[in-house]
Amino acid sequence: MKQTIQWKNKSIQIDIGLILILILFGLTSCFALYNSFNLIKSGSGYSYLLRQLFWFVVGFIAMFFLTILQNKKIYSYMNIAYKILMLCLIYLFLSRMLFNFVGISLPFASEVNGAISWFQLPLIGSFQPSEFIKIVLIVLVSQIIVEHQNEHPNPTHKDDLLLLWQIAKVLFPPLFLIMMQPDTGICIIIVFNIFILVCCSGIRKEYVIGIFAFLAIVVGTFLFLYFEYPEILSSFISSYKLQRIDAWLEPESNIRGSSNQLYTALLSLGSAGLTGYGLQANIISIPEAHTDFIFAAFGQCFGFIGTTFILILCLLLDIYLCKIAYATKDKKDRFIVVGIIAMLLYQQLQNTGMIVGLLPITGITLPLISYGGSSILSYFISFAIILNISPANRVGESNKTFVLSHHRASRSAHGGSNSY
C-alpha cells in the first residue's frame, strides 16, 4: 500500500502499510505501559508513558525527514556516525574503568543496574550508543560484503578470509567496548546480525561450518565447566551471570533472589488464563514490568489473548519486512533489510523466550513495545532506511507529478484513455 503526499517541491509516495503497523506498535506500547502502572515504582508510570509517547513522536518525525533525505545520503554519513559512536563507547569504557578502580565515574556516564551503558543527559534523558551502533554496523557490513562481491566475482579462499578480516576490523572494536560496559545482550544481538549477513554473503560453506563449530565448542565448553567444574567457570565469569543460568535451569531454586524475575513471569502468565486479570492488574509483582518483562505484565492483564495479540503484531511486522526484502533488487539494500530483520527477530524471540523460560534472561527488551527512547529511535532510523528501500516508497519532484496529472486530465477530457 502507498500514499502520496507533498513536501515543498517533492512528491513522496509513502509505504502506508509499514506506517500503519508502526502506529499500531506505538499504540500497543503505550497501552502496555499504561497497564503496568501498578507494577512499577509508584508515581513514575505517567512519566514513563509520556516519555515513551514523546520518543514515538520523535521517531516518526525522524523517519519522515530521513525518508526525504534518501538512502544514498544516509549511507554516506555512516562512517562518520561509526566514528562518533565509537568515541561515545570509548568514553563509557573509560568511565567504567574509572568506576572499577576508583569508585567514581565520568560526568553523564554513571552506573545504572550494574552497567555503564548510558549517557544521562539533562532534559533529554538517557542515551545508549550501543543501540545505534547496531544499525550502523548492519549498513557498514552490508557495504563491505557488496563491495567485496563486486571486486571478487569468483572469490578464492584467500578472498573469503579477506572479507572476514574486513568485517572483523569494523565489528570487534565496538563489540569489545560494549562487552566491557558490560552489556552482554547487545553483544549477542550484534554477533547474531553479522553472522546472518556473513551466511548470506556467499562465503564458502566450510567457513560457515567452521564458525558453527567454534560456537558449538564454546557453548559445549561452557556447559561442561558449568556442570563439572563450576569453580573454574566462576574465576572468569561473574557470579551474577552464573546466577542467571541457575535461575533459568531451576526457576524455583531461589524465588526471592536470582530466580525472582523468571518465577514471577511464569506465575503471571500461567495464572492469567485466557483473558487475564483486567486493566492495570497487580496480582503478582513483576520486576522491570515496563522494560524487559513488559510481555509478562501485559499477559497478566490480558492473558493468552493479550500475549497472542503481541505475537501476531510482531509476526505481521516481520512478514512485511520480508516482503520488502524479497521485492528489493539492489544487493546492498537487500543485505541491510535482512540484517534489520535478523536484529528484530532475534530480540523478539529472545525476549519472549526468556519470559516463558525457554531461554536464559539476558536483559534484552521487546522491540517497539518495551520502554526505551534509544531503542525506539534507533529502530525508527532503520525503518526509515527500509521505507526508502520499499518499492512502494518513492520521492520525486512535485512539478513532474503535476504535469503528469494535468496531462492525464486533459486526455480524459478529450475522451482519451488514462492508462499508460
Secondary structure as a PSIPRED ss2 file (coil, helix, strand):
# PSIPRED VFORMAT (PSIPRED V4.0)

   1 M C   1.000  0.000  0.000
   2 K C   1.000  0.000  0.000
   3 Q E   0.000  0.000  1.000
   4 T E   0.000  0.000  1.000
   5 I E   0.000  0.000  1.000
   6 Q E   0.000  0.000  1.000
   7 W E   0.000  0.000  1.000
   8 K C   1.000  0.000  0.000
   9 N C   1.000  0.000  0.000
  10 K E   0.000  0.000  1.000
  11 S E   0.000  0.000  1.000
  12 I E   0.000  0.000  1.000
  13 Q E   0.000  0.000  1.000
  14 I E   0.000  0.000  1.000
  15 D C   1.000  0.000  0.000
  16 I H   0.000  1.000  0.000
  17 G H   0.000  1.000  0.000
  18 L H   0.000  1.000  0.000
  19 I H   0.000  1.000  0.000
  20 L H   0.000  1.000  0.000
  21 I H   0.000  1.000  0.000
  22 L H   0.000  1.000  0.000
  23 I H   0.000  1.000  0.000
  24 L H   0.000  1.000  0.000
  25 F H   0.000  1.000  0.000
  26 G H   0.000  1.000  0.000
  27 L H   0.000  1.000  0.000
  28 T H   0.000  1.000  0.000
  29 S H   0.000  1.000  0.000
  30 C H   0.000  1.000  0.000
  31 F H   0.000  1.000  0.000
  32 A H   0.000  1.000  0.000
  33 L H   0.000  1.000  0.000
  34 Y H   0.000  1.000  0.000
  35 N C   1.000  0.000  0.000
  36 S C   1.000  0.000  0.000
  37 F H   0.000  1.000  0.000
  38 N H   0.000  1.000  0.000
  39 L H   0.000  1.000  0.000
  40 I C   1.000  0.000  0.000
  41 K C   1.000  0.000  0.000
  42 S C   1.000  0.000  0.000
  43 G C   1.000  0.000  0.000
  44 S C   1.000  0.000  0.000
  45 G H   0.000  1.000  0.000
  46 Y H   0.000  1.000  0.000
  47 S H   0.000  1.000  0.000
  48 Y H   0.000  1.000  0.000
  49 L H   0.000  1.000  0.000
  50 L H   0.000  1.000  0.000
  51 R H   0.000  1.000  0.000
  52 Q H   0.000  1.000  0.000
  53 L H   0.000  1.000  0.000
  54 F H   0.000  1.000  0.000
  55 W H   0.000  1.000  0.000
  56 F H   0.000  1.000  0.000
  57 V H   0.000  1.000  0.000
  58 V H   0.000  1.000  0.000
  59 G H   0.000  1.000  0.000
  60 F H   0.000  1.000  0.000
  61 I H   0.000  1.000  0.000
  62 A H   0.000  1.000  0.000
  63 M H   0.000  1.000  0.000
  64 F H   0.000  1.000  0.000
  65 F H   0.000  1.000  0.000
  66 L H   0.000  1.000  0.000
  67 T H   0.000  1.000  0.000
  68 I H   0.000  1.000  0.000
  69 L H   0.000  1.000  0.000
  70 Q C   1.000  0.000  0.000
  71 N H   0.000  1.000  0.000
  72 K H   0.000  1.000  0.000
  73 K H   0.000  1.000  0.000
  74 I H   0.000  1.000  0.000
  75 Y H   0.000  1.000  0.000
  76 S H   0.000  1.000  0.000
  77 Y C   1.000  0.000  0.000
  78 M H   0.000  1.000  0.000
  79 N H   0.000  1.000  0.000
  80 I H   0.000  1.000  0.000
  81 A H   0.000  1.000  0.000
  82 Y H   0.000  1.000  0.000
  83 K H   0.000  1.000  0.000
  84 I H   0.000  1.000  0.000
  85 L H   0.000  1.000  0.000
  86 M H   0.000  1.000  0.000
  87 L H   0.000  1.000  0.000
  88 C H   0.000  1.000  0.000
  89 L H   0.000  1.000  0.000
  90 I H   0.000  1.000  0.000
  91 Y H   0.000  1.000  0.000
  92 L H   0.000  1.000  0.000
  93 F H   0.000  1.000  0.000
  94 L H   0.000  1.000  0.000
  95 S H   0.000  1.000  0.000
  96 R H   0.000  1.000  0.000
  97 M H   0.000  1.000  0.000
  98 L H   0.000  1.000  0.000
  99 F H   0.000  1.000  0.000
 100 N H   0.000  1.000  0.000
 101 F H   0.000  1.000  0.000
 102 V H   0.000  1.000  0.000
 103 G C   1.000  0.000  0.000
 104 I C   1.000  0.000  0.000
 105 S C   1.000  0.000  0.000
 106 L C   1.000  0.000  0.000
 107 P C   1.000  0.000  0.000
 108 F C   1.000  0.000  0.000
 109 A C   1.000  0.000  0.000
 110 S C   1.000  0.000  0.000
 111 E C   1.000  0.000  0.000
 112 V E   0.000  0.000  1.000
 113 N C   1.000  0.000  0.000
 114 G C   1.000  0.000  0.000
 115 A E   0.000  0.000  1.000
 116 I C   1.000  0.000  0.000
 117 S C   1.000  0.000  0.000
 118 W C   1.000  0.000  0.000
 119 F E   0.000  0.000  1.000
 120 Q E   0.000  0.000  1.000
 121 L E   0.000  0.000  1.000
 122 P C   1.000  0.000  0.000
 123 L C   1.000  0.000  0.000
 124 I C   1.000  0.000  0.000
 125 G E   0.000  0.000  1.000
 126 S E   0.000  0.000  1.000
 127 F E   0.000  0.000  1.000
 128 Q C   1.000  0.000  0.000
 129 P H   0.000  1.000  0.000
 130 S H   0.000  1.000  0.000
 131 E H   0.000  1.000  0.000
 132 F H   0.000  1.000  0.000
 133 I H   0.000  1.000  0.000
 134 K H   0.000  1.000  0.000
 135 I H   0.000  1.000  0.000
 136 V H   0.000  1.000  0.000
 137 L H   0.000  1.000  0.000
 138 I H   0.000  1.000  0.000
 139 V H   0.000  1.000  0.000
 140 L H   0.000  1.000  0.000
 141 V H   0.000  1.000  0.000
 142 S H   0.000  1.000  0.000
 143 Q H   0.000  1.000  0.000
 144 I H   0.000  1.000  0.000
 145 I H   0.000  1.000  0.000
 146 V H   0.000  1.000  0.000
 147 E H   0.000  1.000  0.000
 148 H H   0.000  1.000  0.000
 149 Q H   0.000  1.000  0.000
 150 N H   0.000  1.000  0.000
 151 E H   0.000  1.000  0.000
 152 H C   1.000  0.000  0.000
 153 P C   1.000  0.000  0.000
 154 N C   1.000  0.000  0.000
 155 P C   1.000  0.000  0.000
 156 T C   1.000  0.000  0.000
 157 H H   0.000  1.000  0.000
 158 K H   0.000  1.000  0.000
 159 D H   0.000  1.000  0.000
 160 D H   0.000  1.000  0.000
 161 L H   0.000  1.000  0.000
 162 L H   0.000  1.000  0.000
 163 L H   0.000  1.000  0.000
 164 L H   0.000  1.000  0.000
 165 W H   0.000  1.000  0.000
 166 Q H   0.000  1.000  0.000
 167 I H   0.000  1.000  0.000
 168 A H   0.000  1.000  0.000
 169 K H   0.000  1.000  0.000
 170 V H   0.000  1.000  0.000
 171 L H   0.000  1.000  0.000
 172 F H   0.000  1.000  0.000
 173 P H   0.000  1.000  0.000
 174 P H   0.000  1.000  0.000
 175 L H   0.000  1.000  0.000
 176 F H   0.000  1.000  0.000
 177 L H   0.000  1.000  0.000
 178 I H   0.000  1.000  0.000
 179 M H   0.000  1.000  0.000
 180 M C   1.000  0.000  0.000
 181 Q C   1.000  0.000  0.000
 182 P C   1.000  0.000  0.000
 183 D C   1.000  0.000  0.000
 184 T H   0.000  1.000  0.000
 185 G H   0.000  1.000  0.000
 186 I H   0.000  1.000  0.000
 187 C H   0.000  1.000  0.000
 188 I H   0.000  1.000  0.000
 189 I H   0.000  1.000  0.000
 190 I H   0.000  1.000  0.000
 191 V H   0.000  1.000  0.000
 192 F H   0.000  1.000  0.000
 193 N H   0.000  1.000  0.000
 194 I H   0.000  1.000  0.000
 195 F H   0.000  1.000  0.000
 196 I H   0.000  1.000  0.000
 197 L H   0.000  1.000  0.000
 198 V H   0.000  1.000  0.000
 199 C H   0.000  1.000  0.000
 200 C H   0.000  1.000  0.000
 201 S C   1.000  0.000  0.000
 202 G C   1.000  0.000  0.000
 203 I C   1.000  0.000  0.000
 204 R C   1.000  0.000  0.000
 205 K H   0.000  1.000  0.000
 206 E H   0.000  1.000  0.000
 207 Y H   0.000  1.000  0.000
 208 V H   0.000  1.000  0.000
 209 I H   0.000  1.000  0.000
 210 G H   0.000  1.000  0.000
 211 I H   0.000  1.000  0.000
 212 F H   0.000  1.000  0.000
 213 A H   0.000  1.000  0.000
 214 F H   0.000  1.000  0.000
 215 L H   0.000  1.000  0.000
 216 A H   0.000  1.000  0.000
 217 I H   0.000  1.000  0.000
 218 V H   0.000  1.000  0.000
 219 V H   0.000  1.000  0.000
 220 G H   0.000  1.000  0.000
 221 T H   0.000  1.000  0.000
 222 F H   0.000  1.000  0.000
 223 L H   0.000  1.000  0.000
 224 F H   0.000  1.000  0.000
 225 L H   0.000  1.000  0.000
 226 Y H   0.000  1.000  0.000
 227 F H   0.000  1.000  0.000
 228 E H   0.000  1.000  0.000
 229 Y C   1.000  0.000  0.000
 230 P H   0.000  1.000  0.000
 231 E H   0.000  1.000  0.000
 232 I H   0.000  1.000  0.000
 233 L H   0.000  1.000  0.000
 234 S C   1.000  0.000  0.000
 235 S C   1.000  0.000  0.000
 236 F C   1.000  0.000  0.000
 237 I C   1.000  0.000  0.000
 238 S C   1.000  0.000  0.000
 239 S H   0.000  1.000  0.000
 240 Y H   0.000  1.000  0.000
 241 K H   0.000  1.000  0.000
 242 L H   0.000  1.000  0.000
 243 Q H   0.000  1.000  0.000
 244 R H   0.000  1.000  0.000
 245 I H   0.000  1.000  0.000
 246 D H   0.000  1.000  0.000
 247 A H   0.000  1.000  0.000
 248 W H   0.000  1.000  0.000
 249 L H   0.000  1.000  0.000
 250 E C   1.000  0.000  0.000
 251 P C   1.000  0.000  0.000
 252 E C   1.000  0.000  0.000
 253 S C   1.000  0.000  0.000
 254 N C   1.000  0.000  0.000
 255 I C   1.000  0.000  0.000
 256 R C   1.000  0.000  0.000
 257 G C   1.000  0.000  0.000
 258 S C   1.000  0.000  0.000
 259 S C   1.000  0.000  0.000
 260 N H   0.000  1.000  0.000
 261 Q H   0.000  1.000  0.000
 262 L H   0.000  1.000  0.000
 263 Y H   0.000  1.000  0.000
 264 T H   0.000  1.000  0.000
 265 A H   0.000  1.000  0.000
 266 L H   0.000  1.000  0.000
 267 L H   0.000  1.000  0.000
 268 S H   0.000  1.000  0.000
 269 L H   0.000  1.000  0.000
 270 G H   0.000  1.000  0.000
 271 S H   0.000  1.000  0.000
 272 A H   0.000  1.000  0.000
 273 G C   1.000  0.000  0.000
 274 L C   1.000  0.000  0.000
 275 T C   1.000  0.000  0.000
 276 G C   1.000  0.000  0.000
 277 Y C   1.000  0.000  0.000
 278 G C   1.000  0.000  0.000
 279 L C   1.000  0.000  0.000
 280 Q C   1.000  0.000  0.000
 281 A C   1.000  0.000  0.000
 282 N C   1.000  0.000  0.000
 283 I C   1.000  0.000  0.000
 284 I C   1.000  0.000  0.000
 285 S C   1.000  0.000  0.000
 286 I C   1.000  0.000  0.000
 287 P C   1.000  0.000  0.000
 288 E C   1.000  0.000  0.000
 289 A C   1.000  0.000  0.000
 290 H C   1.000  0.000  0.000
 291 T C   1.000  0.000  0.000
 292 D C   1.000  0.000  0.000
 293 F C   1.000  0.000  0.000
 294 I H   0.000  1.000  0.000
 295 F H   0.000  1.000  0.000
 296 A H   0.000  1.000  0.000
 297 A H   0.000  1.000  0.000
 298 F H   0.000  1.000  0.000
 299 G H   0.000  1.000  0.000
 300 Q H   0.000  1.000  0.000
 301 C H   0.000  1.000  0.000
 302 F H   0.000  1.000  0.000
 303 G H   0.000  1.000  0.000
 304 F H   0.000  1.000  0.000
 305 I H   0.000  1.000  0.000
 306 G H   0.000  1.000  0.000
 307 T H   0.000  1.000  0.000
 308 T H   0.000  1.000  0.000
 309 F H   0.000  1.000  0.000
 310 I H   0.000  1.000  0.000
 311 L H   0.000  1.000  0.000
 312 I H   0.000  1.000  0.000
 313 L H   0.000  1.000  0.000
 314 C H   0.000  1.000  0.000
 315 L H   0.000  1.000  0.000
 316 L H   0.000  1.000  0.000
 317 L H   0.000  1.000  0.000
 318 D H   0.000  1.000  0.000
 319 I H   0.000  1.000  0.000
 320 Y H   0.000  1.000  0.000
 321 L H   0.000  1.000  0.000
 322 C H   0.000  1.000  0.000
 323 K H   0.000  1.000  0.000
 324 I H   0.000  1.000  0.000
 325 A H   0.000  1.000  0.000
 326 Y H   0.000  1.000  0.000
 327 A H   0.000  1.000  0.000
 328 T C   1.000  0.000  0.000
 329 K C   1.000  0.000  0.000
 330 D C   1.000  0.000  0.000
 331 K H   0.000  1.000  0.000
 332 K H   0.000  1.000  0.000
 333 D H   0.000  1.000  0.000
 334 R H   0.000  1.000  0.000
 335 F H   0.000  1.000  0.000
 336 I H   0.000  1.000  0.000
 337 V H   0.000  1.000  0.000
 338 V H   0.000  1.000  0.000
 339 G H   0.000  1.000  0.000
 340 I H   0.000  1.000  0.000
 341 I H   0.000  1.000  0.000
 342 A H   0.000  1.000  0.000
 343 M H   0.000  1.000  0.000
 344 L H   0.000  1.000  0.000
 345 L H   0.000  1.000  0.000
 346 Y H   0.000  1.000  0.000
 347 Q H   0.000  1.000  0.000
 348 Q H   0.000  1.000  0.000
 349 L H   0.000  1.000  0.000
 350 Q H   0.000  1.000  0.000
 351 N H   0.000  1.000  0.000
 352 T H   0.000  1.000  0.000
 353 G H   0.000  1.000  0.000
 354 M H   0.000  1.000  0.000
 355 I H   0.000  1.000  0.000
 356 V C   1.000  0.000  0.000
 357 G C   1.000  0.000  0.000
 358 L C   1.000  0.000  0.000
 359 L C   1.000  0.000  0.000
 360 P C   1.000  0.000  0.000
 361 I C   1.000  0.000  0.000
 362 T C   1.000  0.000  0.000
 363 G C   1.000  0.000  0.000
 364 I C   1.000  0.000  0.000
 365 T C   1.000  0.000  0.000
 366 L C   1.000  0.000  0.000
 367 P C   1.000  0.000  0.000
 368 L C   1.000  0.000  0.000
 369 I C   1.000  0.000  0.000
 370 S C   1.000  0.000  0.000
 371 Y C   1.000  0.000  0.000
 372 G C   1.000  0.000  0.000
 373 G H   0.000  1.000  0.000
 374 S H   0.000  1.000  0.000
 375 S H   0.000  1.000  0.000
 376 I H   0.000  1.000  0.000
 377 L H   0.000  1.000  0.000
 378 S H   0.000  1.000  0.000
 379 Y H   0.000  1.000  0.000
 380 F H   0.000  1.000  0.000
 381 I H   0.000  1.000  0.000
 382 S H   0.000  1.000  0.000
 383 F H   0.000  1.000  0.000
 384 A H   0.000  1.000  0.000
 385 I H   0.000  1.000  0.000
 386 I H   0.000  1.000  0.000
 387 L H   0.000  1.000  0.000
 388 N H   0.000  1.000  0.000
 389 I H   0.000  1.000  0.000
 390 S C   1.000  0.000  0.000
 391 P C   1.000  0.000  0.000
 392 A C   1.000  0.000  0.000
 393 N C   1.000  0.000  0.000
 394 R E   0.000  0.000  1.000
 395 V E   0.000  0.000  1.000
 396 G E   0.000  0.000  1.000
 397 E E   0.000  0.000  1.000
 398 S H   0.000  1.000  0.000
 399 N H   0.000  1.000  0.000
 400 K H   0.000  1.000  0.000
 401 T H   0.000  1.000  0.000
 402 F H   0.000  1.000  0.000
 403 V H   0.000  1.000  0.000
 404 L H   0.000  1.000  0.000
 405 S H   0.000  1.000  0.000
 406 H H   0.000  1.000  0.000
 407 H H   0.000  1.000  0.000
 408 R H   0.000  1.000  0.000
 409 A H   0.000  1.000  0.000
 410 S H   0.000  1.000  0.000
 411 R H   0.000  1.000  0.000
 412 S H   0.000  1.000  0.000
 413 A H   0.000  1.000  0.000
 414 H C   1.000  0.000  0.000
 415 G C   1.000  0.000  0.000
 416 G C   1.000  0.000  0.000
 417 S C   1.000  0.000  0.000
 418 N C   1.000  0.000  0.000
 419 S C   1.000  0.000  0.000
 420 Y C   1.000  0.000  0.000
